[in-house]
Amino acid sequence: MSDDYTDYYSASARVMTRSLIRELLKLTRRRNIISFAGGLPDPSTFPVEELKVITTHVLETQPQLALQYGPTEGDLRLRQELVKWMAKDGIRVTPDQVLITVGSQQGLDLVGRVFVDPGDVVVVELPSYMAALHVFRGYRAEMVGVPQDDDGMRIDVLESTLTSLRAAGRRVKLIYVVPDFQNPSGVTLAEDRRLRLLALAREHRALVVEDTPYRELRYEGMAPPPLAALDTDGRVIYLSTFSKTLSPGMRIAWMAAPEPLIHQFVTAKQAIDLCCPSLTQAIAAEFCARGHIYERVGRLVDLYRRKRDVMLAALEREMPEGVTWTHPAGGLFLWIRLPDGMDTEKLLPAAIEEEGVAYVVGSGFHADGGGRNALRVNYSFPSEDQINEGIKRLARLVKRHLPAKTLTAG
């Protein structure tokens, strides 16, 4: 038989693409590479000793539950703890409005499965979270991008975009946003824009998907309320995770939404995996019940704030004139823009092979193919020494490839 199986693939499979980040991480396992590519937590933050104690406790006290199949909705005790966790941010839900997922990525896929037919319009940010774009592209949505500024998605452009689409007879089903320390840009959606976004969603009968894995990691300023806390008519589907605050290897994430939507998500999830792992859910529930998850946040914030500041100082010290970057008030990422005409995708092989530094290209975060002069860097995983050295290497690469007019201007 021929090695070409393309004729067997579904239409959705034919448009699937591999994650640029996941593929890049394979290259960066080489010892000489300083990687700013993945959004990996610092391994030193993993609560190994607490998890040892809790795992033993769970296996001694409830092995018949922790090692058995569980309900698709997720462990009830964990859902009850998550209700308390969300309540501190003003989100009022019941356990029946919560669904446990295997990472937030499964939540995004469930959103695609339940809502998106080929050709449906999904509004996303420019730039937007790459893995969400993969999901919507896989379900053959038509993605329409709305640009950001330092206060998040530009709501004036969103309004004109929604109006134009409605005039053309197009209905927007979903508006997808990462409102807190957005991936990849690091910016936060201002509170007045959150309120206006919800009003526009109501006016145009769109649902809002709020994806907020970084909310706890705030280093300065006051946190605006989540969209889910401001929602008055059951329009927001809230996604969050413990991957950044507990451990990504636990794969504990959740969705919160009105009960009818949770019921539909449960039906869709049953066709995927029946249920999430009972053991990790039981461990996470006990971890929360003992208060450990609340105690961790301050330590994480102190560590990641320091690393962010080291990266900002290194960029200021090393980068040539004409290069700009965001100053995130939290999260794990910085967004760097090179002068017009530079292409970070074309520069990436030289970055890896010549300088031993890796980043994620900006075009991967743009539904419209833009962002070619931009790149995303992560500061949570590398050490402070690696941050300083990696930015020095990256700046050296940029200086070698700056357009002539930029060099003259500098």
VENKAKA-V882667 format. One record per residue. RES is the residue in one letter. PHI is phi in whole degrees, -180 to 180 (* if undefined). PSI is psi as a letter, one per 40 degrees, with the letter a starting at -180 (none if undefined). D_LAST is the distance of its C-alpha to the last C-alpha in whole Angstrom. Layout:
res->RES phi->PHI psi->PSI d_last->D_LAST
res->RES phi->PHI psi->PSI d_last->D_LAST
This chain:
res->M phi->* psi->i d_last->60
res->S phi->-64 psi->i d_last->57
res->D phi->-78 psi->e d_last->53
res->D phi->-88 psi->h d_last->52
res->Y phi->-101 psi->e d_last->53
res->T phi->-55 psi->d d_last->51
res->D phi->-63 psi->e d_last->54
res->Y phi->-86 psi->e d_last->55
res->Y phi->-71 psi->i d_last->52
res->S phi->-72 psi->i d_last->52
res->A phi->-62 psi->d d_last->50
res->S phi->-67 psi->d d_last->48
res->A phi->-63 psi->d d_last->48
res->R phi->-68 psi->d d_last->46
res->V phi->-99 psi->e d_last->43
res->M phi->-70 psi->i d_last->43
res->T phi->-130 psi->i d_last->39
res->R phi->-75 psi->i d_last->39
res->S phi->-68 psi->h d_last->36
res->L phi->-59 psi->d d_last->33
res->I phi->-69 psi->d d_last->33
res->R phi->-62 psi->d d_last->36
res->E phi->-69 psi->d d_last->36
res->L phi->-67 psi->d d_last->33
res->L phi->-62 psi->d d_last->34
res->K phi->-64 psi->d d_last->37
res->L phi->-69 psi->d d_last->34
res->T phi->-83 psi->e d_last->33
res->R phi->-75 psi->e d_last->36
res->R phi->-64 psi->i d_last->35
res->R phi->-65 psi->d d_last->35
res->N phi->-87 psi->e d_last->31
res->I phi->-95 psi->h d_last->30
res->I phi->-96 psi->h d_last->28
res->S phi->-103 psi->h d_last->29
res->F phi->-105 psi->e d_last->27
res->A phi->-83 psi->d d_last->29
res->G phi->-80 psi->i d_last->32
res->G phi->-93 psi->f d_last->33
res->L phi->-86 psi->h d_last->35
res->P phi->-66 psi->i d_last->37
res->D phi->-69 psi->h d_last->37
res->P phi->-60 psi->d d_last->40
res->S phi->-67 psi->e d_last->41
res->T phi->-87 psi->e d_last->41
res->F phi->-66 psi->h d_last->44
res->P phi->-82 psi->g d_last->47
res->V phi->-60 psi->d d_last->49
res->E phi->-65 psi->d d_last->52
res->E phi->-62 psi->d d_last->53
res->L phi->-69 psi->d d_last->53
res->K phi->-60 psi->d d_last->55
res->V phi->-63 psi->d d_last->58
res->I phi->-69 psi->d d_last->57
res->T phi->-61 psi->d d_last->58
res->T phi->-61 psi->d d_last->61
res->H phi->-60 psi->d d_last->62
res->V phi->-62 psi->d d_last->62
res->L phi->-70 psi->d d_last->64
res->E phi->-82 psi->d d_last->66
res->T phi->-103 psi->d d_last->67
res->Q phi->-144 psi->f d_last->66
res->P phi->-63 psi->d d_last->66
res->Q phi->-67 psi->d d_last->68
res->L phi->-97 psi->d d_last->65
res->A phi->-69 psi->d d_last->62
res->L phi->-107 psi->e d_last->63
res->Q phi->-110 psi->i d_last->65
res->Y phi->-57 psi->i d_last->63
res->G phi->-128 psi->i d_last->62
res->P phi->-69 psi->i d_last->62
res->T phi->-60 psi->d d_last->59
res->E phi->-61 psi->d d_last->58
res->G phi->112 psi->i d_last->57
res->D phi->-56 psi->h d_last->59
res->L phi->-62 psi->d d_last->61
res->R phi->-62 psi->d d_last->60
res->L phi->-65 psi->d d_last->56
res->R phi->-63 psi->d d_last->56
res->Q phi->-65 psi->d d_last->58
res->E phi->-66 psi->d d_last->55
res->L phi->-70 psi->d d_last->52
res->V phi->-58 psi->d d_last->54
res->K phi->-66 psi->d d_last->54
res->W phi->-61 psi->d d_last->50
res->M phi->-73 psi->d d_last->49
res->A phi->-62 psi->d d_last->51
res->K phi->-63 psi->d d_last->49
res->D phi->-102 psi->e d_last->46
res->G phi->88 psi->e d_last->49
res->I phi->-89 psi->h d_last->50
res->R phi->-109 psi->h d_last->53
res->V phi->-137 psi->i d_last->55
res->T phi->-105 psi->i d_last->58
res->P phi->-57 psi->d d_last->58
res->D phi->-72 psi->e d_last->59
res->Q phi->-102 psi->e d_last->56
res->V phi->-124 psi->h d_last->54
res->L phi->-127 psi->h d_last->54
res->I phi->-79 psi->h d_last->53
res->T phi->-129 psi->i d_last->50
res->V phi->-84 psi->g d_last->49
res->G phi->77 psi->i d_last->45
res->S phi->-66 psi->d d_last->44
res->Q phi->-62 psi->d d_last->43
res->Q phi->-66 psi->d d_last->47
res->G phi->-61 psi->d d_last->47
res->L phi->-62 psi->d d_last->44
res->D phi->-65 psi->d d_last->46
res->L phi->-64 psi->d d_last->49
res->V phi->-59 psi->d d_last->48
res->G phi->-62 psi->d d_last->47
res->R phi->-62 psi->d d_last->51
res->V phi->-81 psi->d d_last->52
res->F phi->-112 psi->d d_last->50
res->V phi->-101 psi->h d_last->48
res->D phi->-99 psi->i d_last->50
res->P phi->-54 psi->h d_last->49
res->G phi->92 psi->e d_last->47
res->D phi->-65 psi->i d_last->47
res->V phi->-91 psi->h d_last->43
res->V phi->-123 psi->h d_last->41
res->V phi->-89 psi->h d_last->39
res->V phi->-130 psi->i d_last->36
res->E phi->-79 psi->i d_last->32
res->L phi->-118 psi->h d_last->29
res->P phi->-80 psi->i d_last->28
res->S phi->-139 psi->i d_last->31
res->Y phi->-60 psi->h d_last->33
res->M phi->-59 psi->d d_last->33
res->A phi->-68 psi->d d_last->37
res->A phi->-69 psi->d d_last->38
res->L phi->-61 psi->d d_last->37
res->H phi->-60 psi->d d_last->39
res->V phi->-63 psi->d d_last->42
res->F phi->-65 psi->d d_last->42
res->R phi->-66 psi->d d_last->41
res->G phi->-64 psi->d d_last->44
res->Y phi->-92 psi->e d_last->46
res->R phi->61 psi->f d_last->45
res->A phi->-74 psi->i d_last->44
res->E phi->-96 psi->h d_last->41
res->M phi->-91 psi->h d_last->38
res->V phi->-117 psi->h d_last->37
res->G phi->-93 psi->i d_last->33
res->V phi->-122 psi->h d_last->32
res->P phi->-70 psi->i d_last->29
res->Q phi->-109 psi->i d_last->28
res->D phi->-130 psi->a d_last->26
res->D phi->-68 psi->e d_last->25
res->D phi->-108 psi->f d_last->29
res->G phi->93 psi->a d_last->30
res->M phi->-54 psi->h d_last->32
res->R phi->-76 psi->h d_last->31
res->I phi->-73 psi->d d_last->35
res->D phi->-65 psi->d d_last->35
res->V phi->-71 psi->d d_last->34
res->L phi->-59 psi->d d_last->36
res->E phi->-61 psi->d d_last->39
res->S phi->-67 psi->d d_last->38
res->T phi->-66 psi->d d_last->38
res->L phi->-64 psi->d d_last->41
res->T phi->-65 psi->d d_last->43
res->S phi->-65 psi->d d_last->42
res->L phi->-65 psi->d d_last->43
res->R phi->-66 psi->d d_last->47
res->A phi->-63 psi->d d_last->47
res->A phi->-88 psi->e d_last->47
res->G phi->80 psi->e d_last->49
res->R phi->-104 psi->h d_last->47
res->R phi->-98 psi->h d_last->48
res->V phi->-89 psi->h d_last->45
res->K phi->-83 psi->d d_last->47
res->L phi->-132 psi->i d_last->44
res->I phi->-117 psi->h d_last->41
res->Y phi->-104 psi->h d_last->39
res->V phi->-138 psi->i d_last->37
res->V phi->-113 psi->g d_last->35
res->P phi->-78 psi->d d_last->35
res->D phi->-112 psi->h d_last->35
res->F phi->52 psi->g d_last->31
res->Q phi->-56 psi->i d_last->31
res->N phi->-98 psi->h d_last->31
res->P phi->-106 psi->e d_last->28
res->S phi->-79 psi->d d_last->26
res->G phi->85 psi->e d_last->27
res->V phi->-82 psi->i d_last->28
res->T phi->-118 psi->h d_last->31
res->L phi->-73 psi->h d_last->33
res->A phi->-65 psi->i d_last->34
res->E phi->-62 psi->d d_last->38
res->D phi->-64 psi->d d_last->38
res->R phi->-72 psi->d d_last->37
res->R phi->-62 psi->d d_last->39
res->L phi->-64 psi->d d_last->42
res->R phi->-68 psi->d d_last->41
res->L phi->-60 psi->d d_last->40
res->L phi->-65 psi->d d_last->44
res->A phi->-64 psi->d d_last->45
res->L phi->-67 psi->d d_last->44
res->A phi->-61 psi->d d_last->45
res->R phi->-64 psi->d d_last->49
res->E phi->-62 psi->d d_last->48
res->H phi->-103 psi->e d_last->48
res->R phi->58 psi->f d_last->50
res->A phi->-106 psi->i d_last->47
res->L phi->-91 psi->i d_last->47
res->V phi->-113 psi->h d_last->44
res->V phi->-102 psi->h d_last->43
res->E phi->-102 psi->h d_last->41
res->D phi->-108 psi->h d_last->40
res->T phi->-137 psi->g d_last->39
res->P phi->-79 psi->e d_last->39
res->Y phi->-110 psi->e d_last->36
res->R phi->-55 psi->d d_last->38
res->E phi->-68 psi->d d_last->39
res->L phi->-93 psi->g d_last->36
res->R phi->-100 psi->h d_last->35
res->Y phi->-107 psi->e d_last->33
res->E phi->-161 psi->i d_last->33
res->G phi->78 psi->i d_last->34
res->M phi->-98 psi->i d_last->37
res->A phi->-84 psi->h d_last->38
res->P phi->-70 psi->i d_last->39
res->P phi->-64 psi->i d_last->42
res->P phi->-61 psi->i d_last->42
res->L phi->-58 psi->d d_last->43
res->A phi->-63 psi->d d_last->46
res->A phi->-78 psi->d d_last->47
res->L phi->-90 psi->e d_last->47
res->D phi->-69 psi->h d_last->48
res->T phi->-113 psi->e d_last->52
res->D phi->-136 psi->f d_last->53
res->G phi->65 psi->f d_last->53
res->R phi->-106 psi->e d_last->49
res->V phi->-103 psi->h d_last->47
res->I phi->-106 psi->h d_last->47
res->Y phi->-101 psi->h d_last->46
res->L phi->-118 psi->h d_last->44
res->S phi->-150 psi->i d_last->44
res->T phi->-159 psi->i d_last->44
res->F phi->-101 psi->e d_last->45
res->S phi->-63 psi->d d_last->42
res->K phi->-95 psi->e d_last->40
res->T phi->-110 psi->d d_last->42
res->L phi->-116 psi->c d_last->45
res->S phi->-173 psi->h d_last->44
res->P phi->-67 psi->d d_last->43
res->G phi->-67 psi->e d_last->46
res->M phi->-73 psi->d d_last->48
res->R phi->56 psi->f d_last->47
res->I phi->-103 psi->h d_last->48
res->A phi->-143 psi->i d_last->47
res->W phi->-156 psi->i d_last->49
res->M phi->-120 psi->i d_last->49
res->A phi->-126 psi->h d_last->50
res->A phi->-164 psi->i d_last->52
res->P phi->-56 psi->i d_last->55
res->E phi->-54 psi->d d_last->58
res->P phi->-58 psi->d d_last->59
res->L phi->-72 psi->d d_last->55
res->I phi->-60 psi->d d_last->56
res->H phi->-58 psi->d d_last->59
res->Q phi->-70 psi->d d_last->57
res->F phi->-63 psi->d d_last->55
res->V phi->-61 psi->d d_last->57
res->T phi->-60 psi->d d_last->59
res->A phi->-67 psi->d d_last->56
res->K phi->-67 psi->d d_last->55
res->Q phi->-60 psi->d d_last->59
res->A phi->-79 psi->e d_last->58
res->I phi->-95 psi->d d_last->55
res->D phi->-144 psi->e d_last->56
res->L phi->67 psi->d d_last->59
res->C phi->-163 psi->i d_last->58
res->C phi->-79 psi->i d_last->55
res->P phi->-59 psi->h d_last->56
res->S phi->-68 psi->d d_last->59
res->L phi->-64 psi->d d_last->58
res->T phi->-66 psi->d d_last->54
res->Q phi->-66 psi->d d_last->55
res->A phi->-63 psi->d d_last->58
res->I phi->-65 psi->d d_last->56
res->A phi->-64 psi->d d_last->53
res->A phi->-62 psi->d d_last->56
res->E phi->-67 psi->d d_last->57
res->F phi->-58 psi->d d_last->54
res->C phi->-69 psi->d d_last->53
res->A phi->-61 psi->d d_last->57
res->R phi->-81 psi->e d_last->56
res->G phi->85 psi->e d_last->53
res->H phi->-63 psi->d d_last->51
res->I phi->-65 psi->d d_last->48
res->Y phi->-74 psi->d d_last->48
res->E phi->-72 psi->d d_last->48
res->R phi->-74 psi->d d_last->45
res->V phi->-59 psi->d d_last->42
res->G phi->-61 psi->d d_last->41
res->R phi->-67 psi->d d_last->41
res->L phi->-63 psi->d d_last->38
res->V phi->-61 psi->d d_last->36
res->D phi->-60 psi->d d_last->36
res->L phi->-67 psi->d d_last->35
res->Y phi->-74 psi->d d_last->32
res->R phi->-62 psi->d d_last->31
res->R phi->-62 psi->d d_last->30
res->K phi->-67 psi->d d_last->29
res->R phi->-59 psi->d d_last->26
res->D phi->-64 psi->d d_last->25
res->V phi->-63 psi->d d_last->24
res->M phi->-68 psi->d d_last->22
res->L phi->-61 psi->d d_last->20
res->A phi->-66 psi->d d_last->20
res->A phi->-66 psi->d d_last->19
res->L phi->-63 psi->d d_last->16
res->E phi->-63 psi->d d_last->15
res->R phi->-78 psi->d d_last->15
res->E phi->-103 psi->d d_last->14
res->M phi->-77 psi->i d_last->12
res->P phi->-75 psi->i d_last->8
res->E phi->-61 psi->i d_last->6
res->G phi->101 psi->e d_last->8
res->V phi->-98 psi->h d_last->11
res->T phi->-126 psi->i d_last->14
res->W phi->-154 psi->i d_last->17
res->T phi->-82 psi->i d_last->21
res->H phi->-120 psi->g d_last->23
res->P phi->-70 psi->i d_last->26
res->A phi->-85 psi->e d_last->29
res->G phi->180 psi->a d_last->31
res->G phi->83 psi->a d_last->32
res->L phi->-125 psi->e d_last->30
res->F phi->-133 psi->i d_last->27
res->L phi->-119 psi->i d_last->23
res->W phi->-115 psi->h d_last->22
res->I phi->-111 psi->h d_last->18
res->R phi->-114 psi->h d_last->16
res->L phi->-92 psi->i d_last->14
res->P phi->-57 psi->i d_last->12
res->D phi->-55 psi->i d_last->15
res->G phi->99 psi->e d_last->16
res->M phi->-85 psi->i d_last->16
res->D phi->-127 psi->h d_last->20
res->T phi->-70 psi->d d_last->21
res->E phi->-70 psi->d d_last->24
res->K phi->-70 psi->d d_last->23
res->L phi->-80 psi->e d_last->21
res->L phi->-59 psi->d d_last->24
res->P phi->-58 psi->d d_last->26
res->A phi->-68 psi->d d_last->23
res->A phi->-60 psi->d d_last->23
res->I phi->-77 psi->d d_last->26
res->E phi->-79 psi->d d_last->27
res->E phi->-94 psi->d d_last->24
res->E phi->-110 psi->e d_last->23
res->G phi->67 psi->f d_last->26
res->V phi->-137 psi->i d_last->25
res->A phi->-126 psi->i d_last->26
res->Y phi->-144 psi->a d_last->25
res->V phi->-112 psi->h d_last->26
res->V phi->-71 psi->i d_last->25
res->G phi->-68 psi->d d_last->24
res->S phi->-63 psi->d d_last->26
res->G phi->-66 psi->e d_last->29
res->F phi->-101 psi->e d_last->29
res->H phi->-115 psi->h d_last->29
res->A phi->-65 psi->d d_last->33
res->D phi->-99 psi->e d_last->31
res->G phi->82 psi->e d_last->29
res->G phi->-79 psi->a d_last->26
res->G phi->72 psi->f d_last->23
res->R phi->-69 psi->d d_last->22
res->N phi->-96 psi->e d_last->18
res->A phi->-115 psi->i d_last->20
res->L phi->-152 psi->i d_last->21
res->R phi->-109 psi->h d_last->24
res->V phi->-126 psi->i d_last->24
res->N phi->-112 psi->h d_last->27
res->Y phi->-116 psi->e d_last->28
res->S phi->-77 psi->d d_last->31
res->F phi->-85 psi->d d_last->33
res->P phi->-69 psi->i d_last->30
res->S phi->-73 psi->i d_last->31
res->E phi->-63 psi->d d_last->29
res->D phi->-63 psi->d d_last->28
res->Q phi->-66 psi->d d_last->27
res->I phi->-62 psi->d d_last->25
res->N phi->-61 psi->d d_last->23
res->E phi->-69 psi->d d_last->23
res->G phi->-65 psi->d d_last->23
res->I phi->-68 psi->d d_last->19
res->K phi->-61 psi->d d_last->18
res->R phi->-65 psi->d d_last->20
res->L phi->-65 psi->d d_last->18
res->A phi->-65 psi->d d_last->14
res->R phi->-62 psi->d d_last->15
res->L phi->-63 psi->d d_last->16
res->V phi->-61 psi->d d_last->13
res->K phi->-61 psi->d d_last->11
res->R phi->-67 psi->d d_last->14
res->H phi->-113 psi->e d_last->14
res->L phi->-61 psi->h d_last->10
res->P phi->-59 psi->i d_last->11
res->A phi->-57 psi->d d_last->10
res->K phi->-65 psi->d d_last->9
res->T phi->-69 psi->d d_last->6
res->L phi->-62 psi->d d_last->5
res->T phi->-65 psi->d d_last->5
res->A phi->-63 psi->d d_last->4
res->G phi->-69 psi->none d_last->0
